[in-house]
Amino acid sequence: MSKYNILFVCTHNSARSVIAEAVASTLYSDRFVGFSAGLHPQDQINPYALEITDELGRPRDQIRSKSWEEFAEPNAPVMHFIIYLYDPLIGEAIPHIPGNPASAYWTFPDPSSLGEGNEAVVRRAMRSIMVGLKKRIEILASMPLETISSIALQKKLAEINQTV
């Protein structure tokens, strides 16, 4: 079984994509090498997202907020998958990343819209994002990726968002 590079892109690369990178790189490390990036990366990772990545066992020295442009550079790792984690309610933009990876749009609310708010509410929201990501990545990891045509794979990636 091959390992696949999977890039998760969201607006700030401070919560959703960081959690997705940690899920892919820890729980499904036999199938994926997870990466994350943002359209407008923040200076720091959301502390509630860090709590989750700590629980997942992702070393903090492997977590940083970065721009999607790093993955458009000639020496960047080749991506097999790009998953855009977006909130359609706020009209997040989607960048073009070179290559021909399979891609999909998975809908998740932007936790930065929660502001500082009630800690329990923010923690529940982050945990809900993690659970949704785990379910979707688990479905992807269970697919016979080596034998699926690129067209069928593209369709199945989109269907994952609809089934969870």
DSSP file (Angstrom, degrees, kcal/mol; ACC not computed):
  #  RESIDUE AA STRUCTURE BP1 BP2  ACC     N-H-->O    O-->H-N    N-H-->O    O-->H-N    TCO  KAPPA ALPHA  PHI   PSI    X-CA   Y-CA   Z-CA
    1    1 A M              0   0    0      0, 0.0     2,-0.1     0, 0.0     0, 0.0   0.000 360.0 360.0 360.0 133.4    0.0    0.0    0.0
    2    2 A S        -     0   0    0      1,-0.0     2,-0.4    29,-0.0   143,-0.1  -0.437 360.0-124.0 -84.5 158.5    1.4    3.4   -1.0
    3    3 A K        -     0   0    0     -2,-0.1     2,-0.4    29,-0.0    29,-0.3  -0.851  26.6-153.6 -99.1 141.6    1.5    6.5    1.2
    4    4 A Y  E     -a   32   0A   0     27,-3.0    29,-2.4    -2,-0.4     2,-0.4  -0.931  13.0-128.6-119.9 138.6   -0.2    9.6   -0.3
    5    5 A N  E     -a   33   0A   0     -2,-0.4    75,-2.0    73,-0.2    76,-1.7  -0.716  29.1-172.1 -81.7 131.1    0.5   13.3    0.4
    6    6 A I  E     -ab  34  81A   0     27,-2.4    29,-2.2    -2,-0.4     2,-0.5  -0.987   8.1-159.7-132.0 123.9   -2.6   15.1    1.3
    7    7 A L  E     -ab  35  82A   0     74,-2.5    76,-3.2    -2,-0.4     2,-0.5  -0.882   2.0-159.4-106.4 129.4   -2.9   18.9    1.7
    8    8 A F  E     -ab  36  83A   0     27,-2.1    29,-2.0    -2,-0.5     2,-0.4  -0.941  13.1-169.6-107.7 125.4   -5.7   20.5    3.7
    9    9 A V  E     +ab  37  84A   0     74,-2.4    76,-3.1    -2,-0.5     2,-0.2  -0.950  16.2 150.0-120.8 132.7   -6.3   24.2    2.8
   10   10 A C  E     -a   38   0A   0     27,-1.8    29,-1.8    -2,-0.4    30,-0.2  -0.751  55.5 -83.0-141.2-166.7   -8.5   26.6    4.7
   11   11 A T  S    S+     0   0    0     74,-0.3    29,-3.7    27,-0.3    28,-0.2   0.972 115.4  11.3 -70.1 -55.8   -8.6   30.4    5.3
   12   12 A H  S    S-     0   0    0     26,-0.2    30,-1.9    27,-0.2    26,-0.2   0.588  80.7-135.6-105.8 -11.9   -6.2   30.9    8.2
   13   13 A N  S    S+     0   0    0     24,-0.3    25,-0.1    28,-0.2    53,-0.1   0.920  77.5 107.4  51.7  46.3   -4.3   27.6    8.7
   14   14 A S  S    S-     0   0    0     31,-0.1    32,-2.4    23,-0.1    35,-0.2   0.488  89.0  -6.9-126.7 -10.2   -4.9   28.0   12.4
   15   15 A A  S  > S+     0   0    0     30,-0.1     4,-2.9    34,-0.1     5,-0.3   0.296 123.0  41.7-146.9 -78.0   -7.6   25.4   13.2
   16   16 A R  H  > S+     0   0    0      1,-0.2     4,-2.4     2,-0.2     5,-0.2   0.921 121.2  39.1 -52.9 -55.3   -9.5   23.3   10.6
   17   17 A S  H  > S+     0   0    0      1,-0.2     4,-2.6     2,-0.2    -1,-0.2   0.842 115.3  53.6 -68.5 -32.6   -6.5   22.4    8.3
   18   18 A V  H  > S+     0   0    0      2,-0.2     4,-2.1     1,-0.2    -1,-0.2   0.918 110.3  46.8 -67.1 -43.2   -4.1   22.0   11.2
   19   19 A I  H  X S+     0   0    0     -4,-2.9     4,-2.6     2,-0.2    -2,-0.2   0.921 112.5  50.5 -63.4 -43.2   -6.5   19.5   12.9
   20   20 A A  H  X S+     0   0    0     -4,-2.4     4,-2.8    -5,-0.3     5,-0.3   0.922 108.9  51.3 -61.4 -44.5   -6.9   17.7    9.5
   21   21 A E  H  X S+     0   0    0     -4,-2.6     4,-2.4     1,-0.2    13,-0.3   0.920 111.9  47.7 -57.4 -43.9   -3.1   17.5    9.0
   22   22 A A  H  X S+     0   0    0     -4,-2.1     4,-1.4     2,-0.2     5,-0.5   0.905 111.6  49.5 -66.0 -42.2   -2.8   16.0   12.5
   23   23 A V  H  X>S+     0   0    0     -4,-2.6     4,-1.3     1,-0.2     5,-1.2   0.954 115.2  43.6 -61.2 -49.9   -5.6   13.4   11.9
   24   24 A A  H  <5S+     0   0    0     -4,-2.8     8,-0.5     1,-0.2     4,-0.3   0.891 117.1  46.3 -63.0 -39.7   -4.1   12.3    8.6
   25   25 A S  H  <5S+     0   0    0     -4,-2.4    -1,-0.2    -5,-0.3    -2,-0.2   0.626 125.9  25.8 -82.9 -13.4   -0.5   12.2    9.9
   26   26 A T  H ><5S+     0   0    0     -4,-1.4     3,-0.8    -3,-0.4    -3,-0.2   0.780 127.6  33.6-112.8 -58.6   -1.3   10.3   13.2
   27   27 A L  T 3<5S+     0   0    0     -4,-1.3    -3,-0.2    -5,-0.5     3,-0.2   0.801 134.7  27.6 -72.6 -28.1   -4.4    8.2   12.9
   28   28 A Y  T >><S+     0   0    0     -5,-1.2     4,-2.8    -4,-0.3     3,-1.9  -0.109  76.6 131.0-124.5  35.0   -3.9    7.4    9.2
   29   29 A S  T <4  +     0   0    0     -3,-0.8    -1,-0.1     1,-0.3    -2,-0.1   0.675  67.7  65.6 -66.5 -16.8   -0.1    7.6    9.0
   30   30 A D  T 34 S+     0   0    0     -3,-0.2    -1,-0.3    -4,-0.1     3,-0.1   0.704 118.2  24.3 -75.0 -17.8    0.1    4.2    7.2
   31   31 A R  T <4 S+     0   0    0     -3,-1.9   -27,-3.0    -7,-0.3     2,-0.3   0.709 122.7  38.4-112.9 -33.0   -1.8    5.8    4.3
   32   32 A F  E  <  -a    4   0A   0     -4,-2.8     2,-0.5    -8,-0.5   -27,-0.2  -0.894  47.2-154.0-131.3 151.1   -1.2    9.6    4.4
   33   33 A V  E     -a    5   0A   0    -29,-2.4   -27,-2.4    -2,-0.3     2,-0.2  -0.988  37.8-145.2-112.9 114.3    1.4   12.2    5.0
   34   34 A G  E     +a    6   0A   0     -2,-0.5     2,-0.3   -13,-0.3   -27,-0.2  -0.577  22.9 174.6 -88.2 144.0   -0.7   15.2    6.1
   35   35 A F  E     -a    7   0A   0    -29,-2.2   -27,-2.1    -2,-0.2     2,-0.3  -0.930   9.3-161.1-135.7 159.3    0.1   18.9    5.3
   36   36 A S  E     +a    8   0A   0     -2,-0.3     2,-0.3   -29,-0.2   -27,-0.2  -0.985  12.3 165.7-143.4 156.4   -1.9   22.1    5.9
   37   37 A A  E     -a    9   0A   0    -29,-2.0   -27,-1.8    -2,-0.3   -24,-0.3  -0.970  18.2-139.1-159.3 167.0   -1.9   25.6    4.6
   38   38 A G  E     -ac  10  67A   0     28,-2.1    30,-1.9    -2,-0.3    31,-0.3  -0.936  21.0-132.4-134.9 158.3   -4.0   28.7    4.5
   39   39 A L  S    S+     0   0    0    -29,-1.8   -27,-0.2    -2,-0.3   -28,-0.2   0.888 113.9  14.7 -70.1 -40.7   -5.1   31.5    2.2
   40   40 A H  S    S-     0   0    0    -29,-3.7    -1,-0.3   -30,-0.2    27,-0.1  -0.691  92.5-153.1-134.0  77.3   -4.2   34.1    4.8
   41   41 A P        -     0   0    0      0, 0.0   -28,-0.2     0, 0.0     2,-0.1  -0.156   9.2-132.3 -60.2 146.2   -2.1   32.2    7.4
   42   42 A Q        -     0   0    0    -30,-1.9    23,-0.1     2,-0.1     3,-0.1  -0.433  18.9-114.1 -90.4 167.8   -2.2   33.5   11.0
   43   43 A D  S    S+     0   0    0     -2,-0.1     2,-0.3     1,-0.1    22,-0.2   0.760  96.4  21.9 -73.5 -25.0    0.8   34.1   13.2
   44   44 A Q  S    S-     0   0    0     20,-0.1     2,-0.3     0, 0.0    -2,-0.1  -0.960  81.8-104.6-143.5 160.4   -0.2   31.4   15.6
   45   45 A I        -     0   0    0     -2,-0.3   -30,-0.1    18,-0.1   -31,-0.1  -0.602  49.0 -96.3 -82.8 142.7   -2.2   28.2   15.8
   46   46 A N     >  -     0   0    0    -32,-2.4     4,-2.1    -2,-0.3     3,-0.4  -0.377  30.9-133.9 -56.8 129.1   -5.5   28.4   17.6
   47   47 A P  H  > S+     0   0    0      0, 0.0     4,-1.6     0, 0.0    -1,-0.1   0.809 105.2  53.1 -61.2 -30.0   -4.9   27.1   21.2
   48   48 A Y  H  > S+     0   0    0      2,-0.2     4,-1.4     1,-0.2     5,-0.1   0.849 108.0  50.6 -73.3 -33.6   -8.0   24.8   21.1
   49   49 A A  H  > S+     0   0    0     -3,-0.4     4,-2.5   -35,-0.2    -1,-0.2   0.882 107.4  54.8 -67.1 -38.1   -6.8   23.3   17.9
   50   50 A L  H  X S+     0   0    0     -4,-2.1     4,-2.5     1,-0.2    -2,-0.2   0.878 102.2  56.9 -62.9 -37.0   -3.4   22.7   19.6
   51   51 A E  H  X S+     0   0    0     -4,-1.6     4,-2.1     1,-0.2    -1,-0.2   0.924 109.8  45.6 -57.9 -43.3   -5.1   20.8   22.4
   52   52 A I  H  X S+     0   0    0     -4,-1.4     4,-2.1     2,-0.2    -2,-0.2   0.913 111.4  50.2 -68.8 -42.6   -6.6   18.5   19.8
   53   53 A T  H  X>S+     0   0    0     -4,-2.5     5,-2.4     1,-0.2     4,-0.8   0.868 109.6  52.8 -65.6 -33.3   -3.3   18.0   17.9
   54   54 A D  H ><5S+     0   0    0     -4,-2.5     3,-0.9     2,-0.2    -1,-0.2   0.936 108.5  49.9 -62.5 -45.7   -1.6   17.2   21.3
   55   55 A E  H 3<5S+     0   0    0     -4,-2.1    -2,-0.2     1,-0.3    -1,-0.2   0.865 109.5  51.8 -59.5 -36.6   -4.3   14.6   22.0
   56   56 A L  H 3<5S-     0   0    0     -4,-2.1    -1,-0.3    -5,-0.1    -2,-0.2   0.645 117.0-115.8 -76.5 -14.4   -3.7   13.1   18.6
   57   57 A G  T <<5 +     0   0    0     -3,-0.9    -3,-0.2    -4,-0.8    -2,-0.1   0.664  59.9 152.5  89.4  17.5    0.1   12.9   19.2
   58   58 A R      < -     0   0    0     -5,-2.4    -1,-0.3     1,-0.1    -2,-0.1  -0.728  49.5-119.5 -81.2 118.9    1.2   15.4   16.6
   59   59 A P    >   -     0   0    0      0, 0.0     3,-2.0     0, 0.0     4,-0.1  -0.331  13.3-133.1 -59.9 135.4    4.5   16.9   17.8
   60   60 A R  G >  S+     0   0    0      1,-0.3     3,-1.7     2,-0.2    -2,-0.0   0.788 103.3  66.3 -62.6 -27.8    4.2   20.7   18.1
   61   61 A D  G 3  S+     0   0    0      1,-0.3    -1,-0.3     3,-0.0    -3,-0.0   0.605  98.9  54.6 -71.6  -7.1    7.5   21.3   16.3
   62   62 A Q  G <  S+     0   0    0     -3,-2.0     2,-0.5     1,-0.0    -1,-0.3   0.325  95.9  82.5-101.1   5.1    5.7   19.9   13.2
   63   63 A I    <   +     0   0    0     -3,-1.7     2,-0.3    -4,-0.1   -18,-0.1  -0.944  49.3 138.1-117.5 124.0    2.9   22.3   13.4
   64   64 A R        -     0   0    0     -2,-0.5     2,-0.4   -28,-0.1   -28,-0.1  -0.978  52.2-105.6-156.0 153.9    3.0   25.9   12.0
   65   65 A S        +     0   0    0     -2,-0.3     2,-0.3   -22,-0.2   -52,-0.1  -0.681  49.1 167.3 -82.4 131.7    0.8   28.2   10.1
   66   66 A K        -     0   0    0     -2,-0.4   -28,-2.1   -53,-0.1     2,-0.2  -0.958  34.5-102.9-145.4 160.7    1.8   28.5    6.5
   67   67 A S  B >   -c   38   0A   0     -2,-0.3     3,-1.5   -30,-0.2     4,-0.3  -0.525  25.2-124.8 -84.0 149.5    0.6   29.9    3.2
   68   68 A W  G >  S+     0   0    0    -30,-1.9     3,-1.6     1,-0.3     4,-0.3   0.751 105.5  77.8 -60.4 -23.7   -0.7   27.7    0.4
   69   69 A E  G >  S+     0   0    0    -31,-0.3     3,-1.4     1,-0.3     4,-0.4   0.776  79.8  67.8 -61.2 -26.2    2.0   29.4   -1.8
   70   70 A E  G X  S+     0   0    0     -3,-1.5     3,-0.6     1,-0.3    -1,-0.3   0.829  99.7  50.9 -59.2 -30.7    4.6   27.1   -0.2
   71   71 A F  G <  S+     0   0    0     -3,-1.6    -1,-0.3    -4,-0.3    -2,-0.2   0.446 102.1  60.2 -90.0  -0.2    3.0   24.2   -1.9
   72   72 A A  G <  S+     0   0    0     -3,-1.4    -1,-0.2    -4,-0.3    -2,-0.2   0.429  82.7 107.1 -99.8  -4.0    3.1   26.0   -5.3
   73   73 A E  S X  S-     0   0    0     -3,-0.6     3,-1.5    -4,-0.4    -3,-0.0  -0.399  82.2-116.7 -73.4 152.1    6.9   26.3   -5.2
   74   74 A P  T 3  S+     0   0    0      0, 0.0    -1,-0.1     0, 0.0    -3,-0.0   0.810 114.0  47.5 -60.2 -30.9    8.9   24.0   -7.5
   75   75 A N  T 3  S+     0   0    0     -5,-0.1     3,-0.1     2,-0.0    -4,-0.1   0.327  86.4 118.6 -94.8   8.5   10.6   22.2   -4.6
   76   76 A A  S <  S-     0   0    0     -3,-1.5    -5,-0.1     1,-0.1     3,-0.0  -0.349  77.8 -90.0 -71.3 153.6    7.3   21.6   -2.7
   77   77 A P        -     0   0    0      0, 0.0     2,-0.4     0, 0.0    -1,-0.1  -0.342  46.1-108.1 -59.9 144.7    6.2   18.0   -2.0
   78   78 A V        -     0   0    0     -3,-0.1     2,-0.4     1,-0.0   -73,-0.2  -0.630  34.6-140.1 -76.4 128.5    4.0   16.6   -4.8
   79   79 A M        -     0   0    0     -2,-0.4    21,-0.2    19,-0.2   -73,-0.2  -0.745  22.2-174.2 -94.9 137.2    0.4   16.4   -3.5
   80   80 A H  S    S+     0   0    0    -75,-2.0    22,-2.1    -2,-0.4     2,-0.3   0.729  79.5  23.0 -92.0 -30.3   -1.8   13.4   -4.4
   81   81 A F  E     -bd   6 102A   0    -76,-1.7   -74,-2.5    20,-0.2     2,-0.4  -0.989  58.6-167.2-136.9 144.3   -4.9   15.0   -2.8
   82   82 A I  E     -bd   7 103A   0     20,-2.2    22,-1.7    -2,-0.3     2,-0.6  -0.980   9.5-169.3-129.4 121.7   -6.0   18.6   -1.9
   83   83 A I  E     -bd   8 104A   0    -76,-3.2   -74,-2.4    -2,-0.4     2,-0.7  -0.947  10.0-152.0-113.0 118.9   -8.9   19.0    0.4
   84   84 A Y  E     -bd   9 105A   0     20,-3.0    22,-2.7    -2,-0.6     2,-0.8  -0.813   5.5-159.3 -91.9 118.5  -10.3   22.5    0.7
   85   85 A L  E     + d   0 106A   0    -76,-3.1   -74,-0.3    -2,-0.7     2,-0.3  -0.871  30.9 158.4 -99.1 110.3  -12.0   23.0    4.1
   86   86 A Y  E     - d   0 107A   0     20,-1.7    22,-2.4    -2,-0.8     3,-0.1  -0.887  46.0-133.1-138.4 163.1  -14.3   25.9    3.7
   87   87 A D    > > -     0   0    0     -2,-0.3     3,-1.7    20,-0.2     5,-0.9  -0.934  14.6-163.5-115.3 104.2  -17.3   27.6    5.0
   88   88 A P  G > 5S+     0   0    0      0, 0.0     3,-0.7     0, 0.0    -1,-0.1   0.733  84.1  70.7 -63.8 -19.9  -19.7   28.4    2.2
   89   89 A L  G 3 5S+     0   0    0      1,-0.2    -3,-0.0     2,-0.1    -2,-0.0   0.756 105.6  37.7 -68.9 -22.6  -21.6   30.9    4.4
   90   90 A I  G < 5S-     0   0    0     -3,-1.7    -1,-0.2     2,-0.0     0, 0.0   0.329 108.9-121.3-111.8   8.1  -18.6   33.3    4.3
   91   91 A G  T < 5 -     0   0    0     -3,-0.7    -2,-0.1    -4,-0.4     2,-0.1   0.899  34.3-164.0  61.8  46.7  -17.6   32.7    0.7
   92   92 A E      < -     0   0    0     -5,-0.9    -1,-0.2     1,-0.1     2,-0.1  -0.374  15.8-122.8 -65.6 140.4  -14.0   31.6    1.3
   93   93 A A        -     0   0    0     -2,-0.1   -54,-0.1   -83,-0.0    -1,-0.1  -0.369  15.0-139.6 -79.4 161.3  -11.8   31.6   -1.8
   94   94 A I        -     0   0    0     -2,-0.1     2,-0.1   -55,-0.0   -83,-0.0  -0.989  14.3-144.7-125.9 121.7  -10.0   28.6   -3.2
   95   95 A P        -     0   0    0      0, 0.0     2,-0.6     0, 0.0   -86,-0.0  -0.371  17.8-116.1 -80.8 163.7   -6.4   28.9   -4.6
   96   96 A H        -     0   0    0     -2,-0.1   -24,-0.0   -24,-0.0    -2,-0.0  -0.895  27.9-166.4 -98.5 125.8   -5.0   27.0   -7.5
   97   97 A I        -     0   0    0     -2,-0.6   -25,-0.1     2,-0.1   -28,-0.1  -0.951  27.5-108.6-112.7 130.6   -2.2   24.6   -6.5
   98   98 A P  S    S+     0   0    0      0, 0.0   -19,-0.2     0, 0.0     2,-0.2   0.026  76.8  44.3 -57.6 162.4    0.0   23.2   -9.3
   99   99 A G  S    S-     0   0    0      1,-0.1    -2,-0.1   -21,-0.1   -19,-0.1  -0.494  92.4 -81.3  99.2-169.9   -0.2   19.6  -10.4
  100  100 A N        +     0   0    0    -21,-0.2    -1,-0.1    -2,-0.2     2,-0.1  -0.327  61.8 158.3-130.3  51.6   -3.1   17.4  -11.0
  101  101 A P        -     0   0    0      0, 0.0   -20,-0.2     0, 0.0     2,-0.2  -0.398  49.7-103.6 -75.3 154.5   -4.1   16.1   -7.6
  102  102 A A  E     -d   81   0A   0    -22,-2.1   -20,-2.2    -2,-0.1     2,-0.3  -0.547  50.5-171.0 -67.4 141.4   -7.5   14.8   -6.8
  103  103 A S  E     +d   82   0A   0    -22,-0.2     2,-0.3    -2,-0.2   -20,-0.2  -0.941  17.1 176.9-139.9 160.3   -9.3   17.5   -4.9
  104  104 A A  E     -d   83   0A   0    -22,-1.7   -20,-3.0    -2,-0.3     2,-0.6  -0.980  27.6-124.5-155.4 162.4  -12.5   18.1   -3.0
  105  105 A Y  E     -d   84   0A   0     -2,-0.3     2,-0.5   -22,-0.2   -20,-0.2  -0.965  24.2-170.8-113.9 116.5  -14.4   20.7   -1.0
  106  106 A W  E     -d   85   0A   0    -22,-2.7   -20,-1.7    -2,-0.6     2,-0.5  -0.944  21.5-130.3-110.5 125.1  -15.3   19.6    2.5
  107  107 A T  E     +d   86   0A   0     -2,-0.5   -20,-0.2   -22,-0.2   -22,-0.1  -0.605  38.9 152.9 -83.4 123.2  -17.6   21.9    4.3
  108  108 A F        -     0   0    0    -22,-2.4   -92,-0.0    -2,-0.5    -2,-0.0  -0.987  45.1-108.9-144.0 139.0  -16.7   23.0    7.9
  109  109 A P        -     0   0    0      0, 0.0   -93,-0.1     0, 0.0   -22,-0.1  -0.367  37.4-108.9 -66.0 147.5  -17.6   26.2    9.7
  110  110 A D    >   -     0   0    0      1,-0.2     3,-1.7   -95,-0.0     4,-0.2  -0.685  24.2-156.6 -78.3 112.9  -14.8   28.6   10.3
  111  111 A P  G >  S+     0   0    0      0, 0.0     3,-1.8     0, 0.0     4,-0.3   0.693  86.0  74.6 -67.2 -16.3  -14.0   28.4   14.0
  112  112 A S  G >  S+     0   0    0      1,-0.3     3,-1.2     2,-0.2    -2,-0.0   0.745  83.8  68.5 -67.3 -18.3  -12.5   31.9   14.0
  113  113 A S  G <  S+     0   0    0     -3,-1.7    -1,-0.3     1,-0.2     3,-0.1   0.644  86.1  69.2 -71.9 -12.8  -16.0   33.2   13.7
  114  114 A L  G <  S-     0   0    0     -3,-1.8    -1,-0.2     1,-0.2    -2,-0.2   0.675  87.0-166.4 -76.7 -16.0  -16.6   32.0   17.3
  115  115 A G    <   -     0   0    0     -3,-1.2    -1,-0.2    -4,-0.3    -2,-0.1  -0.288  55.0 -41.6  63.1-150.6  -14.2   34.7   18.6
  116  116 A E  S    S+     0   0    0     -3,-0.1    -1,-0.2     6,-0.0     6,-0.2   0.897  96.4 140.8 -79.3 -42.5  -13.1   34.3   22.1
  117  117 A G        -     0   0    0     -3,-0.2     2,-0.3     4,-0.1    -2,-0.1   0.391  62.0 -22.5  35.3-167.1  -16.5   33.3   23.3
  118  118 A N     >  -     0   0    0      1,-0.1     4,-2.4    -4,-0.1     3,-0.3  -0.568  57.5-137.8 -73.5 127.0  -17.3   30.6   25.9
  119  119 A E  H  > S+     0   0    0     -2,-0.3     4,-2.7     1,-0.2     5,-0.2   0.880 103.5  52.7 -56.6 -40.5  -14.4   28.1   26.2
  120  120 A A  H  > S+     0   0    0      1,-0.2     4,-2.2     2,-0.2    -1,-0.2   0.892 109.7  48.8 -64.6 -39.1  -16.8   25.2   26.4
  121  121 A V  H  > S+     0   0    0     -3,-0.3     4,-2.2     2,-0.2    -2,-0.2   0.924 113.1  46.7 -65.3 -45.0  -18.5   26.3   23.2
  122  122 A V  H  X S+     0   0    0     -4,-2.4     4,-2.5     2,-0.2    -2,-0.2   0.915 112.2  50.3 -65.3 -43.3  -15.2   26.7   21.3
  123  123 A R  H  X S+     0   0    0     -4,-2.7     4,-2.6    -5,-0.2    -1,-0.2   0.914 110.9  49.3 -61.6 -42.7  -13.9   23.4   22.5
  124  124 A R  H  X S+     0   0    0     -4,-2.2     4,-2.4    -5,-0.2    -1,-0.2   0.905 110.7  50.6 -62.8 -40.8  -17.1   21.6   21.4
  125  125 A A  H  X S+     0   0    0     -4,-2.2     4,-2.0     2,-0.2    -2,-0.2   0.921 112.1  46.6 -63.5 -43.8  -16.9   23.3   18.0
  126  126 A M  H  X S+     0   0    0     -4,-2.5     4,-2.4     2,-0.2    -2,-0.2   0.904 112.6  49.8 -65.0 -41.3  -13.2   22.2   17.6
  127  127 A R  H  X S+     0   0    0     -4,-2.6     4,-2.7     1,-0.2    -2,-0.2   0.894 108.9  52.7 -65.4 -38.7  -14.1   18.6   18.7
  128  128 A S  H  X S+     0   0    0     -4,-2.4     4,-2.4     2,-0.2    -1,-0.2   0.902 109.2  49.6 -62.7 -41.0  -17.0   18.5   16.3
  129  129 A I  H  X S+     0   0    0     -4,-2.0     4,-2.5     2,-0.2    -2,-0.2   0.923 111.2  49.7 -62.0 -44.8  -14.6   19.6   13.5
  130  130 A M  H  X S+     0   0    0     -4,-2.4     4,-2.8     2,-0.2    -2,-0.2   0.925 110.7  49.1 -61.8 -44.5  -12.1   16.9   14.5
  131  131 A V  H  X S+     0   0    0     -4,-2.7     4,-2.3     1,-0.2    -1,-0.2   0.926 112.3  48.4 -61.8 -44.8  -14.8   14.2   14.6
  132  132 A G  H  X S+     0   0    0     -4,-2.4     4,-2.0     1,-0.2    -1,-0.2   0.895 112.9  48.2 -62.2 -40.3  -16.1   15.2   11.1
  133  133 A L  H  X S+     0   0    0     -4,-2.5     4,-3.1     2,-0.2     5,-0.3   0.922 109.5  52.5 -66.1 -44.2  -12.6   15.2    9.7
  134  134 A K  H  X S+     0   0    0     -4,-2.8     4,-2.5     1,-0.2    -2,-0.2   0.920 109.7  49.3 -57.9 -44.4  -11.8   11.8   11.2
  135  135 A K  H  X S+     0   0    0     -4,-2.3     4,-1.9     2,-0.2    -1,-0.2   0.928 114.6  43.9 -62.0 -45.0  -14.9   10.3    9.6
  136  136 A R  H  X S+     0   0    0     -4,-2.0     4,-2.2     2,-0.2    -2,-0.2   0.923 115.5  46.6 -68.1 -44.3  -14.1   11.8    6.2
  137  137 A I  H  X S+     0   0    0     -4,-3.1     4,-3.0     1,-0.2    -1,-0.2   0.871 109.6  55.5 -67.3 -35.7  -10.4   10.8    6.3
  138  138 A E  H  X S+     0   0    0     -4,-2.5     4,-1.6    -5,-0.3    -1,-0.2   0.916 107.6  49.0 -61.4 -43.0  -11.3    7.4    7.5
  139  139 A I  H  X S+     0   0    0     -4,-1.9     4,-0.6     2,-0.2     3,-0.2   0.936 113.2  47.1 -61.1 -46.1  -13.6    6.9    4.5
  140  140 A L  H >< S+     0   0    0     -4,-2.2     3,-1.2     1,-0.2    -2,-0.2   0.920 110.9  51.8 -61.4 -44.0  -10.8    8.1    2.2
  141  141 A A  H 3< S+     0   0    0     -4,-3.0    -1,-0.2     1,-0.3    -2,-0.2   0.781 105.3  56.7 -64.6 -27.3   -8.2    5.8    3.8
  142  142 A S  H 3< S+     0   0    0     -4,-1.6    -1,-0.3    -3,-0.2    -2,-0.2   0.604  86.5 100.1 -81.9 -10.7  -10.5    2.8    3.4
  143  143 A M  S << S-     0   0    0     -3,-1.2     2,-2.2    -4,-0.6     3,-0.2  -0.446  85.3-116.0 -75.6 147.7  -10.7    3.2   -0.4
  144  144 A P    >>  +     0   0    0      0, 0.0     3,-2.1     0, 0.0     4,-0.7  -0.511  43.8 175.3 -78.6  73.8   -8.6    1.1   -2.7
  145  145 A L  T 34  +     0   0    0     -2,-2.2     3,-0.4     1,-0.3     8,-0.1   0.755  68.5  61.8 -57.9 -29.7   -6.8    4.2   -3.9
  146  146 A E  T 34 S+     0   0    0      1,-0.2    -1,-0.3    -3,-0.2    -3,-0.0   0.732 111.6  37.4 -69.2 -21.3   -4.3    2.3   -6.1
  147  147 A T  T <4 S+     0   0    0     -3,-2.1     2,-0.4     2,-0.1    -1,-0.2   0.447  90.6 100.4-114.1  -1.2   -7.1    0.9   -8.2
  148  148 A I  S  < S-     0   0    0     -4,-0.7    -5,-0.0    -3,-0.4     0, 0.0  -0.710  73.1-120.6 -88.8 134.0   -9.6    3.7   -8.6
  149  149 A S     >  -     0   0    0     -2,-0.4     4,-2.8     1,-0.1     5,-0.2  -0.313  25.7-113.0 -66.1 156.6   -9.5    5.7  -11.8
  150  150 A S  H  > S+     0   0    0      1,-0.2     4,-2.1     2,-0.2     5,-0.1   0.857 117.3  50.9 -62.3 -35.1   -8.8    9.4  -11.3
  151  151 A I  H  > S+     0   0    0      2,-0.2     4,-1.9     1,-0.2    -1,-0.2   0.930 112.8  44.9 -68.4 -45.2  -12.4   10.3  -12.5
  152  152 A A  H  > S+     0   0    0      1,-0.2     4,-2.6     2,-0.2    -2,-0.2   0.892 112.5  52.6 -64.8 -39.3  -14.0    7.9  -10.1
  153  153 A L  H  X S+     0   0    0     -4,-2.8     4,-2.6     2,-0.2    -2,-0.2   0.917 106.7  52.2 -63.1 -43.5  -11.7    9.1   -7.3
  154  154 A Q  H  X S+     0   0    0     -4,-2.1     4,-1.6     1,-0.2    -1,-0.2   0.913 111.9  47.0 -58.1 -43.3  -12.7   12.7   -7.9
  155  155 A K  H  X S+     0   0    0     -4,-1.9     4,-2.1     1,-0.2    -2,-0.2   0.914 111.2  50.4 -65.2 -43.9  -16.3   11.7   -7.7
  156  156 A K  H  X S+     0   0    0     -4,-2.6     4,-1.7     1,-0.2    -2,-0.2   0.873 106.1  56.0 -65.3 -37.5  -15.8    9.7   -4.5
  157  157 A L  H  X S+     0   0    0     -4,-2.6     4,-0.9     1,-0.2    -1,-0.2   0.913 109.7  46.1 -60.0 -42.2  -14.0   12.6   -2.8
  158  158 A A  H  X S+     0   0    0     -4,-1.6     4,-0.9     1,-0.2     3,-0.5   0.887 109.2  55.4 -67.2 -38.4  -16.9   14.9   -3.4
  159  159 A E  H  X S+     0   0    0     -4,-2.1     4,-1.8     1,-0.2     3,-0.3   0.817  95.5  67.0 -65.4 -30.2  -19.3   12.2   -2.2
  160  160 A I  H  X S+     0   0    0     -4,-1.7     4,-1.2     1,-0.2     3,-0.2   0.915  98.6  51.9 -56.9 -43.2  -17.4   11.9    1.1
  161  161 A N  H  < S+     0   0    0     -4,-0.9    -1,-0.2    -3,-0.5    -2,-0.2   0.846 111.5  47.5 -63.3 -32.7  -18.5   15.4    2.0
  162  162 A Q  H  < S+     0   0    0     -4,-0.9    -1,-0.2    -3,-0.3    -2,-0.2   0.766 109.3  52.5 -79.7 -26.3  -22.2   14.5    1.3
  163  163 A T  H  <        0   0    0     -4,-1.8    -1,-0.2    -3,-0.2    -2,-0.2   0.698 360.0 360.0 -86.0 -19.1  -22.2   11.3    3.3
  164  164 A V     <        0   0    0     -4,-1.2    -1,-0.2    -5,-0.2    -2,-0.1   0.426 360.0 360.0-104.8 360.0  -20.9   12.6    6.6
